[in-house]
Amino acid sequence: MLVLVAPGQGAQTPGFLTPWLELPGAADSLAAWSDAIGLDLVHYGTKADADEIRDTAVAQPLLVAAGLLSADALGVTAPGAVAGHSVGEFTAAAFAGVLDGTAALKLVRTRGLAMADAAAIAPTGMSALLGGDPEVTVPHLEKLGLTPANVNGAGQIVAAGTLEQLAALEADKPEGVRRVVPLKVAGAFHTHHMAPAVATLEQAARELSPADPTVPYVSNKDGRTVATGDEVLSRLVGQVANPVRWDLCMETFRSLGATALIEVCPGGTLTGIAKRALPGVATAALKTPDDLDAARTLVAEHTAV
């Protein structure tokens, strides 16, 4: 059984969309989406530097657009399940037919702007902790006033909070943690610092009419599959200020019988975690169009006919 997943913020790199624009129809799709959301996705995906695409209001729609483009090029129509990490949940909602691509991008543009505004209230950020035992790490983070904002599995937890709290973490790592790596994000996402963005998203979501998922949609909130479009949309709104439980998503992939996992562009992060947490599950990461052939082989081998 094939799982199709979409990465979250921090996966973007300068120029990462350039090779994808060579595919038929890709430039037209990006141009149409750019007009719809008032953001030049072609510029930001091909010419902008690292600081420009680190901006939350830019990075989030850029990542969703990249995921939609690469999934369309892959051509998979009936994965066994879909999921996304953080903002990748919007990409996954489009994969599942809950929102069309334009609606997903409009909502995520609102999300990015609202989260950028919330992040501007106080200097905050996020850092990944590599190694360590969650039973030791989580209490240590809470002692420092930090939130375990992403529990990713395979020994990786992402802490979020003020820059002062993150500096204290660097100086006082939990026992067993090998490294603390600052992430390329502009705020303490999935924490109480993002509460102002939730109200903005709630208002925007009222204007949408989501469809029920056509394939199993696995939620970051608790790793459960969600059956209705209304519930998916509600979770997309609340997710902004709630921790991401990617570890529980992977447990669900396992229980559903996943045999392969493909991560859409800009792939790499989630497949890396899956290789450690889901032994025996074949993986493919879409970074450039050169990765499509290997991914299509997985689709053919792991999709039920």
C-alpha positions in Angstrom: 0.0 0.0 0.0 1.3 3.4 -1.1 1.3 6.5 1.2 1.8 9.9 -0.4 3.2 12.6 1.9 4.0 16.3 1.7 6.8 18.0 3.7 6.5 21.1 5.9 8.2 24.4 6.2 12.0 24.4 6.2 12.2 22.0 3.3 12.5 24.8 0.7 15.8 25.8 -0.9 16.6 28.6 -3.3 15.8 27.7 -6.9 14.2 24.3 -6.1 11.3 24.8 -8.5 13.5 25.7 -11.5 13.7 22.2 -13.0 10.0 21.5 -12.5 9.0 24.5 -14.7 10.4 22.6 -17.7 7.6 20.1 -17.4 4.5 20.6 -19.7 1.9 22.8 -18.1 3.9 23.6 -15.0 4.6 27.2 -15.8 0.9 27.8 -16.6 -0.2 26.2 -13.4 2.2 28.3 -11.3 1.1 31.5 -13.2 -2.6 30.8 -12.5 -2.0 30.0 -8.8 0.2 33.2 -8.5 -2.6 35.3 -9.9 -5.1 33.6 -7.6 -3.2 34.3 -4.4 -1.3 37.5 -5.3 2.2 36.0 -5.0 4.7 35.4 -7.7 5.4 31.7 -7.1 7.7 31.5 -10.2 10.0 34.2 -8.9 10.1 32.8 -5.4 10.6 29.3 -6.6 13.4 30.1 -9.0 15.2 33.4 -8.3 14.6 34.3 -4.7 17.3 33.8 -2.1 17.2 31.8 1.1 16.1 34.8 3.3 13.2 35.6 0.9 11.8 32.1 0.9 12.3 31.8 4.7 9.5 34.3 5.1 6.5 32.3 6.4 4.0 34.1 4.1 6.1 33.1 1.1 7.4 29.6 2.1 4.0 28.1 2.9 2.2 28.6 -0.4 5.4 27.9 -2.3 5.7 24.5 -0.6 2.1 23.6 -1.3 2.4 24.7 -4.9 5.6 22.5 -5.3 3.8 19.5 -3.8 0.8 19.9 -6.1 3.1 20.3 -9.2 5.2 17.3 -8.4 2.2 15.1 -7.5 0.6 16.0 -10.8 3.7 15.1 -12.7 3.9 11.8 -10.8 0.4 10.9 -11.9 -0.7 8.9 -8.9 -4.5 9.0 -8.6 -5.4 6.5 -5.8 -2.7 6.3 -3.0 -3.6 4.1 -0.1 -3.4 7.1 2.2 -2.2 10.7 2.3 -0.7 12.9 4.9 1.4 16.1 5.3 3.7 17.5 7.9 2.5 20.8 9.2 1.7 23.0 6.1 2.0 19.9 4.1 -1.4 18.9 5.4 -2.9 21.5 3.0 -1.2 19.7 0.1 -2.5 16.4 1.4 -6.0 17.9 1.7 -5.8 18.7 -2.0 -4.5 15.1 -2.8 -7.5 13.7 -1.0 -10.0 16.0 -2.8 -11.0 17.9 0.3 -10.0 21.2 -1.4 -9.0 21.9 -5.0 -5.5 23.2 -5.5 -6.5 26.8 -5.8 -8.7 26.8 -2.7 -5.8 25.0 -0.8 -3.4 27.7 -1.9 -5.7 30.6 -1.1 -6.2 29.2 2.5 -2.5 28.5 3.0 -1.7 32.0 1.8 -4.0 33.3 4.5 -2.3 31.0 7.0 1.2 32.1 6.1 0.3 35.8 6.4 -1.5 35.2 9.7 1.4 33.1 11.1 3.9 35.7 10.0 1.9 38.4 11.8 1.7 36.2 15.0 5.5 35.5 14.7 6.2 39.2 14.6 4.7 39.8 18.1 7.9 38.3 19.8 11.2 36.8 18.5 10.6 33.1 18.4 11.8 30.0 16.5 12.2 26.3 16.4 15.1 23.8 16.7 15.4 20.1 16.0 16.8 17.8 18.6 18.6 14.8 17.2 18.7 11.7 19.4 17.5 11.3 22.9 14.6 9.6 24.6 11.2 11.5 24.4 10.5 10.6 28.0 13.6 12.5 29.0 13.5 15.2 26.3 9.9 16.4 26.7 10.1 17.2 30.5 13.4 18.9 29.9 11.9 21.1 27.2 9.0 22.0 29.4 11.4 22.9 32.2 12.9 25.4 29.9 9.5 26.8 28.9 9.7 25.2 25.4 7.0 23.3 23.6 7.7 19.9 21.8 6.0 21.3 18.7 6.9 18.5 16.3 7.2 14.9 17.6 8.5 13.3 14.5 9.6 9.9 15.6 12.9 8.1 14.9 14.5 10.1 17.7 13.6 13.6 16.5 11.7 16.2 18.4 11.4 19.9 17.4 11.3 22.4 20.2 9.7 25.8 19.8 9.6 28.9 21.9 11.4 32.3 22.3 14.9 32.8 21.1 16.1 33.1 24.7 14.5 29.7 25.5 16.1 28.1 22.5 19.5 29.6 23.4 19.1 28.1 26.9 18.4 24.7 25.2 21.7 25.0 23.2 23.5 25.5 26.5 21.6 22.8 28.3 20.7 19.9 26.0 18.6 17.0 27.3 20.6 13.8 28.2 21.1 11.7 25.0 20.5 14.5 22.5 23.5 14.7 20.1 22.7 18.0 18.3 20.3 20.9 18.5 19.8 22.3 14.9 18.0 25.7 14.4 15.3 25.4 11.7 14.8 27.7 8.7 11.4 29.0 10.0 10.5 32.5 11.3 8.4 31.6 14.4 7.4 29.2 17.1 4.8 27.3 15.0 2.4 24.8 16.6 2.5 26.5 20.0 0.5 29.1 21.9 2.5 31.8 20.1 0.4 31.1 17.0 -3.0 31.5 18.7 -3.8 34.8 16.9 -3.5 33.1 13.5 -6.2 30.5 14.5 -8.9 33.1 14.6 -7.9 34.5 11.2 -8.0 31.0 9.6 -11.4 30.2 11.2 -12.9 33.2 9.5 -11.4 32.2 6.1 -12.4 28.6 6.5 -16.1 29.6 6.8 -16.1 30.6 3.2 -15.1 27.1 2.0 -17.2 24.0 1.2 -14.8 21.1 1.7 -15.6 17.7 0.2 -15.1 14.4 2.1 -11.7 12.8 1.5 -11.6 10.3 -1.4 -8.7 8.4 0.2 -7.7 8.0 3.8 -6.4 11.3 5.2 -4.1 10.9 8.2 -4.1 13.9 10.6 -1.1 15.5 12.3 -3.2 16.1 15.4 -3.4 12.5 16.6 -2.4 10.2 13.7 -6.0 9.3 13.1 -7.7 9.0 9.7 -10.4 11.7 9.2 -13.6 10.8 7.3 -15.3 14.2 6.6 -14.2 17.3 4.8 -15.5 19.5 7.6 -13.4 17.7 10.2 -10.3 17.9 7.9 -10.8 21.7 7.6 -11.4 22.1 11.3 -8.1 20.3 12.0 -6.2 22.4 9.4 -7.3 25.5 11.3 -6.5 24.3 14.8 -3.2 22.6 13.8 -1.5 26.0 13.6 -1.3 26.2 17.4 -1.2 22.5 18.2 1.8 20.1 18.1 2.5 18.0 15.0 2.4 14.3 15.9 4.2 12.8 12.9 5.2 9.8 15.0 1.5 8.9 15.4 1.0 9.4 11.6 3.7 6.8 10.9 2.1 4.4 13.4 -1.1 4.7 11.4 0.8 4.1 8.1 2.1 1.0 9.6 -1.3 -0.2 10.8 -2.8 0.5 7.4 -0.2 -1.8 5.9 2.0 0.7 4.1 4.6 -0.9 1.9 5.9 2.3 0.2 6.0 6.0 0.9 6.6 8.8 -1.6 7.3 12.3 -0.5 6.5 15.1 -3.0 8.7 18.0 -3.8 10.8 19.3 -2.0 11.2 15.7 -0.7 13.8 14.3 1.6 12.9 15.1 5.2 10.0 12.8 5.7 11.6 9.9 3.7 14.6 10.3 5.9 12.5 9.8 9.0 10.6 6.9 7.4 13.8 5.1 6.6 14.5 5.0 10.4 11.0 4.6 11.8 9.4 2.3 9.1 12.0 -0.4 8.3 11.0 -2.4 5.3 8.9 0.4 3.7 10.2 1.5 0.4 10.7 5.2 0.0 11.2 7.8 -2.8 11.7 11.5 -2.4 10.8 13.9 -5.3 13.5 16.6 -5.3 13.7 17.1 -9.1 11.9 15.6 -12.1 14.8 13.2 -12.4 13.3 11.4 -9.4 10.0 10.7 -11.1 10.9 7.5 -12.8 11.9 5.7 -9.6 8.8 7.0 -7.9 6.6 5.8 -10.7 8.1 2.4 -10.3 7.0 2.4 -6.6 3.5 3.5 -7.7 3.2 0.6 -10.1 4.5 -1.9 -7.6 2.6 -0.7 -4.5 -0.8 0.6 -5.8 -3.7 -1.9 -5.8 -5.3 -2.3 -9.2 
